[in-house]
């Protein structure tokens, strides 16, 4: 099995209203929030790994303030790519957005796709990601790959407790915002056509992460592609956003091996 990059669509699911990043998203969609010391739109940075590795065809699943995204990115000519738009009249959730793109004939269930969001800054070696996915499909019959960090930092203090008696618990240890030694999903997926056919059977709205991923995992079709936690910068809160404004993101992305 080989991958023809011309057959791959990179799908940006960017239709949400960005409630967690208000008030920054009051007058613009999350995808257009300026980030880094460069002050470029968030989506422009999250496209970077795919742009640098020859992915030429994109589908933007838009909703909230879609016209602003279309005005900035247009048909993709200034990036040397082709961009199509699949618009949502109402919030269809992440799985519903992909289903909507299939219904709109922006995606075919005959070809693989890569799915990503705009609010996760991920430093990814795309060649390694594609190569490992191809190997997993060919040799182990996987149908999808999910990118995950090998650990993540929680936003909360974590307590260890000992139960003394009913309603009486003693705190035996406390760690403020520790690194958790668990794999964390960073929101990038490589999906084979069989997965698109699964998505096509569902009715929006539905969440890809709640409906499709658990099914793939139960069936043994989901492959892990591991990155380090240093290669992932989530932007989920106002504090995350304010922090990423101080980052040199061009330098961050340049350090992909």
PyMOL commands that set and color helices and strands:
alter all, ss='L'
color gray80, all
select helices_A, chain A and resi 5-7+19-21+30-32+42-46+48-52+66-73+77-79+93-103+126-140+193-200+208-219+229-231+238-244+249-254
alter helices_A, ss='H'
color red, helices_A
select strands_A, chain A and resi 9-13+34-35+40-41+57-62+82-87+113-116+120-122+144-149+152-153+158-165+168-175+179-180+184-191+222-227+232-234
alter strands_A, ss='S'
color yellow, strands_A
deselect
rebuild
show_as cartoon
